[in-house]
Amino acid sequence: MTLLRKTKMDRSKTALVTGAAGLVGKALTTRLYSLGITVRIVVRSDPKGIHRYADEIFTGDLTDRNFCNEVVKGVDYIFHCAANSSGAAVMGNTPLVHVTPNIIMNANLMEAAYFEGVEKFIWLASTTGYPESDEAITEDKGFEGDPYEKYFAVGWMKRYTEVLCRLYSEKLNPRMPCVVLRPTNIYGPGDKTDLNTCHVLPALVKKVADRHNPIEVWGDGSETRDLIYVEDMVDAIMLAATNLDTYDPLNIGSGTSTSVKELLDHIIRLDRFEDAVVEYVDGPRMIPKRAVSVQKAKSLIGFEASTNLEEGLLKTIEWYKSTRTKIGT
């Protein structure tokens, strides 16, 4: 494979970012705007300050076909970051919330983009589509067997959307290049911290920073995850968008797995919670081990995560504490 490092995007282009108020969408919008690219964003409601980094703002629902037709007009690149997502509790108890709305919005937006003649469609998939594995899993395993049982609904939704991406990239004439990235657990400033819906890392940051004592952790702490800082994720998106021209999925992660216990120990130490008591309790749990190979991304687009875990955690803790102070929680 040829190593590619082209990252510049033509400033004459117009980029659409969906889910622009979310963790990745907000960071990506800020990056694109800083490069002088015309940025149009889509949010469900209040853009929460992101408006100063956007040239146009559309507020609405991407499950509405007419709304999708409207927002893609005159767009060259689409960065589809919007999704109905949540943590282990919601995923385990109400899995359908990840299926119907996501399939409808993904299908609507891709079809609207195709008929508008959009130059490239970039979509964030996930690693939930992979089967369970004790090894660092590679991209060719994306449709092998079923996803891990608790990820069955969301995993097949992601797989189906990838099939659509391949359809538009390879099977239609003219084709619409669809770039697919499969990120691991993304974290950083701007993440959701509602304990009812957020993922494990922001939940632990919140519990430590708010001095929960005991700190309640679901499971026994042995579950492992590959964690990637949000700005590194944006680096990968930019590299993929400027170097890939077809459906060729890439794992995007740090390449290192960390257990929940190790993660919590880091956060407690970094936030100097000396009297912390940890209590492991029975609660919703997801896949016990998730490790991914990141060699293809390194070989194909030259991507390597540059933010180490300690640096990323410090920035996340500081962000959460400053945000908490502003909103008085």
Backbone bond lengths (Angstrom), bond angles and torsions (degrees), N, CA, C in turn:
res aa  C-N    CA-C-N  psi(-1)  N-CA   C-N-CA  omega(-1)  CA-C   N-CA-C  phi
1 M - - - 1.457 - - 1.524 110.57 -
2 T 1.321 117.20 147.33 1.454 121.97 178.91 1.511 110.50 -89.03
3 L 1.313 116.34 131.74 1.454 121.18 178.70 1.520 109.34 -77.58
4 L 1.320 117.65 124.09 1.455 123.03 -178.74 1.516 110.22 -116.27
5 R 1.339 116.29 139.47 1.460 119.89 179.66 1.525 112.22 -132.86
6 K 1.304 117.87 14.01 1.460 121.17 178.61 1.521 109.53 -66.40
7 T 1.328 118.02 124.13 1.462 120.70 -178.10 1.521 112.77 -126.88
8 K 1.329 118.07 -7.79 1.454 119.75 -177.17 1.515 110.73 -78.22
9 M 1.328 116.31 135.67 1.450 121.71 176.23 1.523 108.33 -110.17
10 D 1.305 116.88 138.59 1.458 122.94 -179.62 1.530 110.03 -56.02
11 R 1.330 116.31 121.61 1.466 120.54 -177.04 1.524 113.14 -68.47
12 S 1.317 116.76 -12.96 1.467 118.98 177.92 1.528 111.83 -79.14
13 K 1.324 115.98 -8.85 1.462 120.30 -177.27 1.532 111.75 -79.86
14 T 1.328 114.75 155.20 1.460 121.76 172.14 1.522 108.36 -110.57
15 A 1.324 116.07 127.07 1.462 121.66 -178.82 1.516 110.15 -111.13
16 L 1.315 116.05 135.16 1.458 122.36 174.28 1.519 108.56 -105.54
17 V 1.334 116.84 128.50 1.462 122.03 176.44 1.518 108.02 -117.00
18 T 1.331 116.76 117.73 1.460 120.22 174.34 1.527 108.93 -91.16
19 G 1.328 115.86 157.10 1.462 119.16 -178.03 1.515 111.01 63.15
20 A 1.335 117.50 37.00 1.460 121.84 -171.15 1.520 113.76 -72.60
21 A 1.320 118.49 -10.44 1.462 120.46 175.92 1.522 111.69 -93.23
22 G 1.343 116.91 -2.59 1.457 120.77 -178.73 1.510 112.55 -86.88
23 L 1.314 116.13 179.85 1.462 122.93 -175.40 1.526 111.77 -55.53
24 V 1.328 117.93 -57.88 1.458 121.38 -177.81 1.521 110.98 -76.05
25 G 1.323 116.80 -43.01 1.461 120.59 -177.06 1.515 113.33 -58.29
26 K 1.315 116.50 -41.40 1.463 119.96 -179.15 1.522 111.04 -67.78
27 A 1.322 117.28 -44.96 1.463 120.99 179.55 1.521 111.13 -64.74
28 L 1.328 117.09 -39.14 1.464 121.28 179.49 1.528 110.82 -68.29
29 T 1.325 116.77 -42.75 1.462 120.91 178.04 1.522 110.73 -58.06
30 T 1.322 115.95 -46.48 1.465 120.81 179.57 1.522 111.16 -60.20
31 R 1.340 116.57 -42.38 1.468 120.88 -179.22 1.538 110.99 -64.97
32 L 1.323 116.68 -47.89 1.467 120.65 -179.09 1.522 111.07 -60.50
33 Y 1.323 115.62 -43.89 1.463 120.46 -178.65 1.528 110.78 -64.05
34 S 1.327 116.32 -38.54 1.469 120.49 -179.59 1.518 111.69 -66.22
35 L 1.350 117.28 -21.74 1.460 122.03 179.27 1.520 112.57 -87.18
36 G 1.325 116.58 -0.08 1.457 121.00 178.40 1.512 114.38 83.90
37 I 1.321 117.55 12.77 1.462 121.88 178.62 1.527 109.24 -83.53
38 T 1.313 117.42 141.27 1.460 120.88 175.60 1.524 108.68 -68.53
39 V 1.338 116.29 122.87 1.459 121.38 -173.32 1.524 110.79 -117.62
40 R 1.303 114.81 125.30 1.464 122.24 172.67 1.521 107.23 -112.26
41 I 1.317 117.97 133.90 1.460 119.98 -178.38 1.521 111.63 -121.41
42 V 1.329 114.43 154.24 1.462 122.31 174.42 1.521 108.24 -121.80
43 V 1.330 115.66 128.05 1.461 122.09 175.71 1.525 108.53 -132.99
44 R 1.323 115.48 157.60 1.466 119.30 178.86 1.525 111.63 -76.58
45 S 1.336 116.38 -35.53 1.467 119.87 -177.42 1.518 109.17 -148.57
46 D 1.310 118.03 -132.70 1.456 123.35 -177.99 1.534 110.70 -55.36
47 P 1.349 118.24 123.46 1.470 119.73 -178.85 1.519 114.40 -72.68
48 K 1.323 120.02 -3.34 1.472 124.20 171.57 1.526 113.18 54.29
49 G 1.327 116.41 48.17 1.448 120.52 174.16 1.506 115.27 88.03
50 I 1.341 118.05 -12.57 1.456 120.08 -178.22 1.518 111.39 -70.17
51 H 1.328 117.98 -14.06 1.462 121.53 -176.40 1.525 112.85 -57.13
52 R 1.323 118.40 -29.35 1.469 119.75 -177.59 1.522 111.98 -73.92
53 Y 1.312 117.71 -8.12 1.451 121.49 176.96 1.524 111.88 -109.90
54 A 1.315 117.53 16.76 1.458 120.83 -177.58 1.521 110.45 -132.30
55 D 1.320 115.19 144.62 1.464 120.37 176.75 1.510 111.39 -85.47
56 E 1.324 117.06 -30.19 1.465 122.17 177.84 1.525 109.42 -139.81
57 I 1.331 116.51 142.92 1.458 121.58 178.81 1.522 109.09 -125.58
58 F 1.321 115.55 127.76 1.463 121.25 173.93 1.521 108.01 -116.73
59 T 1.310 115.69 129.30 1.460 121.22 178.14 1.514 108.85 -112.47
60 G 1.337 116.36 122.69 1.446 118.71 -179.36 1.518 112.27 173.15
61 D 1.329 114.84 -166.77 1.464 123.00 -171.98 1.526 109.74 -115.46
62 L 1.326 116.44 119.01 1.459 120.92 -178.14 1.526 113.67 -73.43
63 T 1.331 118.05 -6.15 1.465 118.73 171.98 1.527 111.05 -79.95
64 D 1.337 116.41 -4.94 1.460 123.15 176.09 1.530 108.12 -91.58
65 R 1.323 116.98 113.61 1.463 121.93 -176.31 1.531 111.69 -58.64
66 N 1.326 117.05 -41.36 1.457 120.56 -178.61 1.534 111.50 -64.93
67 F 1.338 116.21 -36.76 1.454 120.10 177.77 1.526 109.97 -64.93
68 C 1.327 117.02 -42.03 1.467 120.89 177.53 1.528 110.74 -60.51
69 N 1.321 116.89 -43.80 1.462 120.31 178.70 1.528 111.26 -59.35
70 E 1.323 116.04 -35.52 1.462 121.07 -178.21 1.523 112.06 -71.15
71 V 1.337 116.37 -45.77 1.473 118.97 -170.84 1.522 113.08 -74.60
72 V 1.336 118.88 -19.96 1.465 120.05 -177.14 1.528 113.35 -88.56
73 K 1.308 118.12 -5.43 1.463 120.71 -175.57 1.534 110.87 -62.88
74 G 1.318 115.28 125.19 1.454 120.52 177.02 1.514 115.08 76.16
75 V 1.330 117.44 14.67 1.465 121.70 -177.19 1.531 110.49 -95.20
76 D 1.341 116.03 141.43 1.463 121.01 176.50 1.525 112.40 -97.07
77 Y 1.332 115.90 -45.54 1.463 121.87 -179.24 1.528 109.12 -121.09
78 I 1.331 116.31 138.08 1.465 120.93 172.30 1.515 108.83 -117.57
79 F 1.321 115.38 125.93 1.465 122.30 173.87 1.529 106.59 -108.26
80 H 1.317 115.90 101.95 1.467 120.37 -173.26 1.527 109.69 -91.57
81 C 1.335 115.02 95.74 1.467 121.80 -179.35 1.524 112.55 -105.42
82 A 1.321 117.76 -6.25 1.461 121.00 -177.60 1.526 110.76 -75.15
83 A 1.330 116.04 140.32 1.461 121.26 177.00 1.518 109.43 -166.52
84 N 1.324 115.48 150.03 1.458 120.31 167.10 1.524 106.66 -81.29
85 S 1.333 117.07 111.67 1.453 120.33 -176.98 1.513 109.99 -136.38
86 S 1.331 115.29 163.20 1.468 119.24 -178.19 1.520 109.00 -167.51
87 G 1.325 115.49 -176.88 1.447 121.71 -179.50 1.511 113.27 -91.53
88 A 1.336 115.39 -168.18 1.463 122.09 -172.55 1.525 112.93 -62.01
89 A 1.333 117.15 -38.70 1.472 119.73 -175.69 1.520 111.19 -63.46
90 V 1.333 116.55 -49.66 1.464 120.53 -179.67 1.523 110.30 -66.76
91 M 1.328 116.47 -42.87 1.458 120.18 -178.81 1.525 111.36 -61.34
92 G 1.318 116.13 -36.25 1.457 119.85 -179.21 1.511 113.61 -78.69
93 N 1.334 117.50 -37.30 1.458 121.39 -173.90 1.520 113.80 -89.55
94 T 1.322 117.69 -34.50 1.470 120.90 -177.22 1.527 109.99 -135.25
95 P 1.328 118.14 67.13 1.470 121.35 -173.52 1.519 114.36 -62.40
96 L 1.331 118.18 -24.28 1.462 119.75 -177.26 1.526 113.24 -67.37
97 V 1.341 117.42 -17.89 1.470 118.63 179.17 1.529 110.58 -64.68
98 H 1.332 117.00 -18.82 1.459 120.59 179.40 1.523 112.34 -94.59
99 V 1.324 117.30 -3.79 1.459 119.52 -172.27 1.526 111.91 -100.18
100 T 1.317 117.02 -75.61 1.468 120.86 -170.34 1.522 113.77 -57.98
101 P 1.343 120.05 -53.77 1.470 117.81 -177.77 1.522 113.55 -62.31
102 N 1.338 117.11 -35.95 1.461 119.07 179.81 1.518 112.02 -69.72
103 I 1.321 117.55 -42.93 1.463 119.92 179.15 1.522 110.35 -62.55
104 I 1.341 116.36 -42.88 1.470 119.45 -178.83 1.526 110.88 -64.32
105 M 1.341 117.10 -47.74 1.474 118.21 -177.55 1.521 111.15 -66.56
106 N 1.334 117.64 -39.24 1.464 120.08 -179.63 1.527 110.97 -64.52
107 A 1.328 116.26 -45.98 1.459 120.58 -179.19 1.529 111.05 -65.95
108 N 1.340 117.08 -43.58 1.465 120.99 179.42 1.523 111.49 -60.54
109 L 1.318 115.98 -47.17 1.462 119.72 -174.62 1.527 111.22 -68.53
110 M 1.337 117.31 -41.03 1.460 119.58 179.30 1.523 111.55 -65.22
111 E 1.335 116.53 -41.49 1.470 119.11 179.79 1.522 110.80 -65.39
112 A 1.338 116.21 -43.30 1.467 120.10 178.40 1.526 110.37 -61.91
113 A 1.329 116.55 -41.85 1.465 121.21 179.40 1.517 110.89 -62.73
114 Y 1.321 116.45 -42.52 1.462 120.88 -178.11 1.519 111.30 -61.77
115 F 1.314 116.86 -49.27 1.462 119.92 -177.16 1.525 112.57 -73.07
116 E 1.324 117.34 -17.52 1.457 121.01 174.19 1.532 110.96 -83.19
117 G 1.331 117.23 -14.30 1.452 120.60 -179.06 1.513 113.78 80.25
118 V 1.335 116.17 32.75 1.468 120.92 179.02 1.524 109.55 -60.92
119 E 1.329 115.39 139.81 1.468 121.41 -174.85 1.521 112.82 -70.59
120 K 1.348 117.59 -39.43 1.464 120.55 -177.83 1.526 110.19 -156.73
121 F 1.332 114.82 141.38 1.466 122.54 -179.05 1.522 107.64 -118.66
122 I 1.334 117.15 119.49 1.469 121.78 -178.88 1.527 107.91 -111.09
123 W 1.322 116.44 125.09 1.468 120.36 -175.35 1.523 110.95 -127.19
124 L 1.334 114.58 139.26 1.459 120.85 176.51 1.520 109.03 -93.66
125 A 1.306 116.14 109.17 1.463 121.97 174.22 1.524 107.00 -85.08
126 S 1.322 118.37 -140.10 1.467 121.25 176.12 1.518 108.41 -167.62
127 T 1.324 115.82 176.04 1.462 120.68 176.95 1.532 111.78 -90.46
128 T 1.341 117.57 2.95 1.470 120.01 -179.57 1.530 112.04 -68.35
129 G 1.324 117.33 -18.31 1.463 119.63 179.65 1.512 113.63 -76.94
130 Y 1.320 118.02 -11.75 1.463 120.67 -177.82 1.530 112.09 -77.76
131 P 1.319 116.68 150.88 1.473 119.87 171.70 1.522 109.48 -73.22
132 E 1.316 116.50 168.20 1.466 120.90 176.39 1.522 109.29 -67.18
133 S 1.338 116.05 142.47 1.454 120.61 -179.70 1.516 109.84 -155.83
134 D 1.322 115.91 144.53 1.466 120.61 174.91 1.526 111.74 -87.48
135 E 1.326 116.60 -9.45 1.454 121.79 -178.82 1.526 110.66 -103.84
136 A 1.330 115.62 165.08 1.466 120.64 172.80 1.524 107.22 -66.37
137 I 1.310 116.58 115.97 1.459 120.95 -168.43 1.522 111.05 -84.16
138 T 1.319 115.98 140.82 1.453 122.51 -177.12 1.525 111.16 -103.13
139 E 1.319 116.34 162.64 1.463 122.13 -173.03 1.521 113.54 -60.60
140 D 1.330 118.00 -28.44 1.456 120.75 -178.04 1.528 112.83 -69.86
141 K 1.333 117.62 -8.80 1.464 121.41 179.01 1.536 112.10 -90.93
142 G 1.330 117.03 6.36 1.453 121.18 -173.17 1.518 115.72 -60.66
143 F 1.320 117.74 -25.74 1.469 120.68 -179.80 1.528 111.07 -123.97
144 E 1.310 116.02 24.36 1.462 120.80 -179.20 1.526 109.88 -88.05
145 G 1.337 116.88 120.60 1.458 120.31 -179.49 1.523 111.54 60.02
146 D 1.330 116.28 -152.79 1.459 122.19 176.57 1.525 109.74 -100.52
147 P 1.329 116.43 156.68 1.468 118.71 170.21 1.530 109.94 -62.48
148 Y 1.317 116.50 164.54 1.463 121.26 173.68 1.524 108.77 -49.27
149 E 1.344 117.42 140.60 1.462 122.24 -169.23 1.530 113.71 -50.40
150 K 1.323 117.65 -45.87 1.473 119.33 -177.43 1.520 112.74 -73.61
151 Y 1.344 116.05 -12.57 1.459 120.82 175.61 1.526 111.84 -101.56
152 F 1.334 117.53 9.06 1.457 120.54 -171.70 1.526 111.69 -53.31
153 A 1.338 116.93 -48.89 1.471 120.21 -176.13 1.521 111.48 -66.95
154 V 1.314 116.86 -54.71 1.467 119.92 -177.28 1.520 111.03 -68.80
155 G 1.332 116.88 -35.09 1.456 120.17 -179.35 1.520 112.41 -64.06
156 W 1.345 116.85 -43.78 1.460 119.19 178.64 1.517 111.78 -72.11
157 M 1.324 117.78 -30.18 1.466 119.80 173.52 1.526 109.80 -61.15
158 K 1.332 116.72 -44.30 1.457 120.47 178.78 1.531 110.59 -64.38
159 R 1.327 116.00 -42.16 1.468 119.51 179.22 1.528 111.13 -62.17
160 Y 1.324 116.53 -43.00 1.465 119.64 -179.24 1.524 110.65 -62.23
161 T 1.339 116.45 -41.76 1.459 119.17 179.17 1.522 110.75 -65.42
162 E 1.327 117.47 -33.87 1.458 119.43 175.10 1.531 111.57 -64.47
163 V 1.334 116.38 -36.34 1.461 119.69 175.92 1.528 109.89 -60.87
164 L 1.337 116.23 -41.48 1.462 119.44 176.80 1.527 110.94 -62.58
165 C 1.327 116.43 -40.86 1.466 120.00 178.22 1.526 110.87 -60.90
166 R 1.317 116.57 -41.41 1.461 120.02 178.01 1.528 110.82 -66.24
167 L 1.338 116.66 -39.38 1.461 121.19 177.93 1.524 111.00 -56.27
168 Y 1.339 115.79 -51.26 1.461 119.34 -177.89 1.521 112.16 -69.98
169 S 1.323 117.21 -30.91 1.469 120.96 -178.50 1.522 113.02 -77.33
170 E 1.350 117.15 -33.70 1.463 119.66 -167.92 1.521 115.62 -123.63
171 K 1.332 118.07 -26.71 1.461 119.56 -166.40 1.516 114.46 -105.83
172 L 1.313 118.65 -9.41 1.457 121.07 -177.69 1.522 110.59 -107.61
173 N 1.324 115.26 159.63 1.455 120.86 176.82 1.529 108.92 -133.96
174 P 1.328 118.87 114.10 1.463 127.02 1.49 1.516 110.95 -72.25
175 R 1.316 116.52 161.62 1.450 120.57 178.46 1.526 110.62 -92.97
176 M 1.323 115.82 159.14 1.460 121.91 172.90 1.522 107.01 -121.66
177 P 1.330 118.92 108.55 1.463 120.32 -179.39 1.523 111.77 -56.54
178 C 1.320 116.14 128.15 1.467 122.26 177.40 1.525 108.24 -119.84
179 V 1.310 116.23 119.81 1.462 123.20 -179.97 1.521 108.22 -98.14
180 V 1.328 116.92 127.68 1.465 121.31 -175.44 1.529 110.04 -119.82
181 L 1.322 115.58 124.31 1.460 122.12 175.81 1.518 109.09 -114.92
182 R 1.327 115.80 138.47 1.468 121.25 178.76 1.531 108.78 -112.81
183 P 1.320 117.23 85.82 1.468 119.59 -177.94 1.517 112.34 -75.21
184 T 1.325 114.33 154.97 1.454 121.29 172.06 1.531 107.40 -85.69
185 N 1.317 118.64 -147.96 1.466 121.59 -178.86 1.529 110.71 -78.39
186 I 1.335 115.94 108.69 1.460 121.57 179.95 1.523 108.64 -88.11
187 Y 1.334 116.69 139.62 1.460 120.09 179.67 1.520 109.53 -144.33
188 G 1.333 115.21 167.26 1.455 119.63 175.56 1.519 111.53 142.57
189 P 1.331 116.98 -176.59 1.462 122.04 178.49 1.525 111.20 -56.20
190 G 1.344 115.45 134.56 1.452 121.06 -179.10 1.512 113.89 98.95
191 D 1.323 117.72 -0.34 1.461 121.60 -179.16 1.531 110.67 -71.83
192 K 1.326 115.57 160.04 1.467 120.32 174.50 1.526 109.46 -73.58
193 T 1.340 116.39 136.96 1.467 119.83 -179.95 1.526 112.45 -124.22
194 D 1.318 117.21 12.65 1.466 120.82 173.77 1.528 107.43 -71.24
195 L 1.322 117.20 118.44 1.457 121.12 -175.03 1.523 113.15 -63.07
196 N 1.324 117.82 -16.44 1.457 120.71 179.14 1.527 112.64 -81.38
197 T 1.335 116.79 -20.70 1.465 119.28 -173.83 1.523 114.93 -131.47
198 C 1.332 118.25 -12.20 1.468 119.52 -172.93 1.523 111.98 -81.90
199 H 1.338 114.84 169.06 1.460 121.90 178.17 1.533 110.34 -84.49
200 V 1.331 114.83 177.45 1.459 119.47 -169.04 1.529 113.04 -65.15
201 L 1.333 118.70 -42.38 1.467 119.01 -175.56 1.521 112.47 -64.57
202 P 1.343 120.27 -52.72 1.464 118.06 178.17 1.526 113.05 -62.28
203 A 1.332 116.99 -29.54 1.466 119.59 176.83 1.524 110.15 -64.33
204 L 1.330 117.25 -42.55 1.464 120.64 179.89 1.530 110.95 -68.96
205 V 1.319 117.55 -40.48 1.466 120.97 177.12 1.521 109.98 -59.09
206 K 1.303 116.67 -45.97 1.467 120.95 -179.71 1.525 111.20 -62.54
207 K 1.319 117.28 -45.97 1.462 120.60 -177.16 1.531 111.73 -64.84
208 V 1.321 116.21 -37.88 1.463 119.18 178.54 1.523 110.55 -72.26
209 A 1.333 117.37 -49.26 1.463 121.07 -177.64 1.521 111.99 -62.79
210 D 1.335 116.61 -33.78 1.467 120.90 178.81 1.522 112.59 -86.44
211 R 1.332 115.50 2.36 1.461 122.98 176.62 1.533 113.48 58.24
212 H 1.339 114.86 46.19 1.463 118.43 169.22 1.525 106.95 -63.55
213 N 1.310 116.43 133.66 1.459 118.52 179.59 1.526 109.02 -149.70
214 P 1.319 119.06 102.58 1.465 125.04 13.98 1.536 112.97 -78.70
215 I 1.326 115.31 158.56 1.458 121.85 172.49 1.519 107.00 -86.63
216 E 1.311 115.91 114.50 1.459 120.68 -176.28 1.519 110.54 -86.42
217 V 1.331 115.13 126.98 1.462 121.38 -179.67 1.519 108.61 -124.66
218 W 1.336 116.62 130.15 1.457 120.17 177.54 1.522 110.07 -76.30
219 G 1.326 116.05 132.84 1.459 120.74 179.74 1.511 111.57 90.60
220 D 1.328 115.78 -161.22 1.471 120.02 -176.97 1.528 112.91 -109.29
221 G 1.344 117.07 6.39 1.457 120.73 177.27 1.506 114.77 86.30
222 S 1.328 117.36 0.90 1.465 119.98 -174.95 1.526 113.14 -88.76
223 E 1.322 118.01 -13.37 1.459 120.40 179.90 1.527 110.07 -59.86
224 T 1.335 116.83 138.69 1.464 120.39 -178.62 1.527 110.85 -115.55
225 R 1.335 115.12 147.33 1.453 121.99 178.90 1.530 109.73 -141.10
226 D 1.321 115.26 150.59 1.459 122.20 170.52 1.524 106.01 -94.04
227 L 1.328 116.80 122.40 1.463 122.07 -174.46 1.525 110.25 -111.58
228 I 1.330 116.40 132.15 1.460 120.35 179.62 1.522 109.63 -128.27
229 Y 1.327 115.28 131.39 1.462 121.74 -178.26 1.528 109.60 -70.73
230 V 1.328 116.44 144.84 1.460 121.66 -170.18 1.529 112.89 -60.43
231 E 1.337 118.82 -37.64 1.464 119.78 -179.68 1.527 111.00 -68.71
232 D 1.327 117.31 -31.32 1.464 119.90 173.50 1.520 110.29 -66.80
233 M 1.333 116.14 -38.16 1.458 120.10 177.35 1.523 110.61 -61.22
234 V 1.323 116.63 -41.19 1.467 120.39 178.29 1.530 110.35 -64.39
235 D 1.336 117.47 -38.92 1.467 120.36 175.04 1.527 110.40 -55.66
236 A 1.323 115.89 -45.90 1.467 120.44 -178.59 1.525 111.05 -64.53
237 I 1.317 116.64 -41.10 1.477 120.49 179.45 1.519 110.08 -61.29
238 M 1.324 117.11 -44.77 1.464 120.72 -178.65 1.527 111.28 -65.36
239 L 1.321 117.30 -42.26 1.462 120.98 177.93 1.530 110.75 -62.51
240 A 1.326 116.64 -44.22 1.467 120.41 -179.04 1.527 111.02 -66.65
241 A 1.323 116.20 -42.27 1.461 120.45 -177.49 1.525 112.13 -63.19
242 T 1.321 116.83 -33.30 1.460 120.12 -176.28 1.528 113.60 -95.02
243 N 1.324 117.44 -6.81 1.466 119.62 -176.50 1.523 115.21 -122.05
244 L 1.314 118.09 -22.30 1.455 120.58 -177.70 1.523 110.67 -103.87
245 D 1.333 115.41 144.22 1.455 120.27 -177.31 1.527 112.87 -131.58
246 T 1.318 116.75 18.70 1.458 118.72 178.46 1.525 109.29 -160.76
247 Y 1.319 115.39 177.18 1.462 121.58 177.90 1.522 109.15 -74.24
248 D 1.309 116.19 108.96 1.469 122.78 178.74 1.529 106.81 -153.44
249 P 1.341 117.92 79.25 1.471 122.28 -168.00 1.521 114.21 -55.47
250 L 1.335 114.81 143.36 1.454 121.68 178.83 1.522 110.61 -126.69
251 N 1.332 116.56 131.86 1.464 120.31 167.57 1.524 108.37 -71.56
252 I 1.333 115.58 135.23 1.462 120.57 176.17 1.521 108.25 -124.41
253 G 1.320 115.78 114.12 1.458 120.55 -179.72 1.514 110.07 -161.80
254 S 1.318 115.24 -173.43 1.464 120.17 178.91 1.519 111.70 -85.43
255 G 1.327 116.03 -21.46 1.457 120.56 -176.16 1.517 113.21 84.57
256 T 1.338 117.18 6.06 1.464 122.21 -179.47 1.523 109.46 -127.88
257 S 1.321 116.88 133.70 1.466 120.99 178.12 1.516 110.55 -99.48
258 T 1.324 115.53 140.94 1.464 122.37 -179.96 1.517 108.53 -129.88
259 S 1.322 117.43 135.53 1.464 120.13 178.18 1.525 109.83 -77.35
260 V 1.316 115.80 158.66 1.462 120.79 177.78 1.524 110.41 -60.59
261 K 1.326 116.97 -39.08 1.464 120.35 178.40 1.523 111.23 -62.86
262 E 1.334 116.69 -45.87 1.465 120.43 178.45 1.526 110.66 -61.95
263 L 1.315 115.74 -41.31 1.460 120.82 179.67 1.523 110.90 -61.22
264 L 1.320 116.14 -47.03 1.459 120.28 179.55 1.524 111.17 -63.69
265 D 1.316 117.35 -40.94 1.467 120.40 177.33 1.531 111.22 -58.46
266 H 1.338 116.40 -42.37 1.469 120.74 177.89 1.526 110.72 -60.78
267 I 1.326 116.75 -46.94 1.472 120.91 -176.40 1.522 110.77 -64.98
268 I 1.325 116.95 -42.79 1.474 121.10 178.71 1.532 110.11 -60.86
269 R 1.316 115.78 -43.42 1.467 119.46 -179.64 1.526 111.70 -66.80
270 L 1.318 116.68 -45.37 1.456 120.78 -176.80 1.532 112.15 -66.65
271 D 1.336 116.36 -32.45 1.464 119.50 179.63 1.529 112.13 -95.92
272 R 1.329 116.64 5.46 1.466 123.26 173.21 1.531 112.58 55.20
273 F 1.317 114.25 47.86 1.467 120.35 177.18 1.524 107.01 -92.90
274 E 1.319 115.74 79.44 1.469 121.42 -169.95 1.523 114.23 -66.66
275 D 1.317 117.96 -28.46 1.471 120.81 -176.49 1.525 112.51 -99.31
276 A 1.302 117.08 16.95 1.464 120.56 -175.45 1.527 112.07 -61.99
277 V 1.315 115.01 136.53 1.461 122.96 173.92 1.528 106.62 -118.48
278 V 1.321 116.57 128.41 1.466 121.23 -178.29 1.515 109.20 -106.34
279 E 1.314 115.28 132.93 1.462 120.91 179.44 1.523 109.04 -124.56
280 Y 1.320 116.21 115.79 1.460 120.98 178.47 1.521 108.66 -89.28
281 V 1.336 115.28 125.51 1.462 120.37 -174.36 1.526 110.02 -128.46
282 D 1.315 114.32 163.91 1.456 120.55 176.13 1.526 108.57 -72.33
283 G 1.299 116.96 131.79 1.456 121.01 -179.53 1.508 110.09 -169.87
284 P 1.333 117.42 175.05 1.467 120.50 -179.25 1.525 111.48 -56.95
285 R 1.318 116.22 131.77 1.462 121.14 -179.95 1.525 109.36 -130.89
286 M 1.316 114.86 149.38 1.451 120.06 179.50 1.535 109.21 -107.86
287 I 1.315 117.01 -154.38 1.454 121.31 -175.55 1.537 110.55 -58.72
288 P 1.339 118.84 134.60 1.467 120.32 -175.15 1.528 114.05 -69.23
289 K 1.331 117.02 -29.49 1.463 119.23 -179.66 1.514 109.15 -143.49
290 R 1.333 115.66 130.20 1.452 119.44 174.05 1.521 108.89 -137.40
291 A 1.325 114.59 112.87 1.455 121.50 175.44 1.518 107.40 -130.07
292 V 1.316 117.83 139.76 1.454 120.84 -178.91 1.524 110.33 -125.85
293 S 1.308 115.25 149.46 1.458 120.74 172.44 1.525 108.65 -82.17
294 V 1.321 116.22 132.62 1.469 120.15 179.74 1.534 111.08 -113.14
295 Q 1.311 116.23 15.66 1.460 120.39 -176.55 1.532 113.02 -67.78
296 K 1.319 116.96 -34.64 1.469 119.49 -178.59 1.524 110.72 -65.21
297 A 1.333 117.28 -42.17 1.473 120.46 178.62 1.522 110.51 -63.72
298 K 1.310 116.25 -38.20 1.468 119.89 178.54 1.528 110.32 -65.64
299 S 1.330 116.85 -43.56 1.458 121.00 -177.20 1.526 112.49 -72.34
300 L 1.335 116.31 -40.29 1.466 120.00 -170.65 1.524 113.33 -85.90
301 I 1.335 118.23 -40.00 1.466 119.56 -177.79 1.530 113.27 -123.42
302 G 1.331 116.84 2.66 1.460 119.65 177.67 1.507 114.37 74.00
303 F 1.334 117.44 24.91 1.471 119.56 -177.52 1.520 112.04 -90.83
304 E 1.328 115.47 132.90 1.452 123.82 167.93 1.526 108.00 -141.25
305 A 1.325 117.18 134.34 1.463 120.53 177.49 1.523 109.46 -63.91
306 S 1.332 116.96 135.90 1.459 120.63 -175.72 1.527 113.57 -111.42
307 T 1.327 117.46 -8.50 1.474 121.24 -178.29 1.520 109.25 -98.88
308 N 1.344 116.98 116.48 1.461 118.02 178.44 1.528 110.25 -74.47
309 L 1.317 116.04 163.04 1.455 121.14 -172.46 1.521 112.33 -60.14
310 E 1.325 117.67 -42.80 1.461 120.12 -178.27 1.530 111.43 -62.68
311 E 1.317 116.65 -43.85 1.462 120.51 178.71 1.522 110.96 -62.40
312 G 1.329 116.54 -45.18 1.453 120.58 179.88 1.514 112.75 -64.25
313 L 1.340 116.38 -40.65 1.466 120.02 178.66 1.522 111.44 -64.73
314 L 1.326 117.11 -42.35 1.466 120.19 179.01 1.525 110.80 -59.09
315 K 1.315 116.97 -45.21 1.466 120.73 179.70 1.520 111.05 -63.94
316 T 1.320 116.21 -37.71 1.464 120.43 -179.43 1.521 111.30 -69.78
317 I 1.321 116.33 -43.38 1.468 120.97 178.10 1.522 110.21 -61.53
318 E 1.329 116.92 -47.04 1.466 120.79 -179.80 1.523 111.21 -61.84
319 W 1.335 115.86 -42.11 1.471 119.43 178.10 1.528 110.78 -61.37
320 Y 1.326 116.88 -47.68 1.465 119.55 -177.59 1.527 110.92 -60.92
321 K 1.306 117.58 -43.83 1.452 121.30 -177.36 1.532 110.85 -66.85
322 S 1.309 117.70 -37.74 1.466 119.85 178.28 1.522 110.98 -70.18
323 T 1.324 116.99 -37.35 1.467 121.22 178.54 1.525 110.24 -68.28
324 R 1.324 115.58 -43.17 1.464 120.57 179.23 1.519 110.25 -59.57
325 T 1.322 117.22 -40.00 1.454 121.21 -179.94 1.524 111.32 -65.13
326 K 1.352 115.90 -40.90 1.459 120.55 -178.26 1.516 112.00 -65.06
327 I 1.342 116.06 -39.63 1.469 118.27 -175.20 1.527 112.02 -95.33
328 G 1.321 116.03 -1.28 1.445 119.79 173.59 1.497 115.37 72.43
329 T 1.342 117.11 34.61 1.464 119.78 179.01 1.519 110.51 -110.95
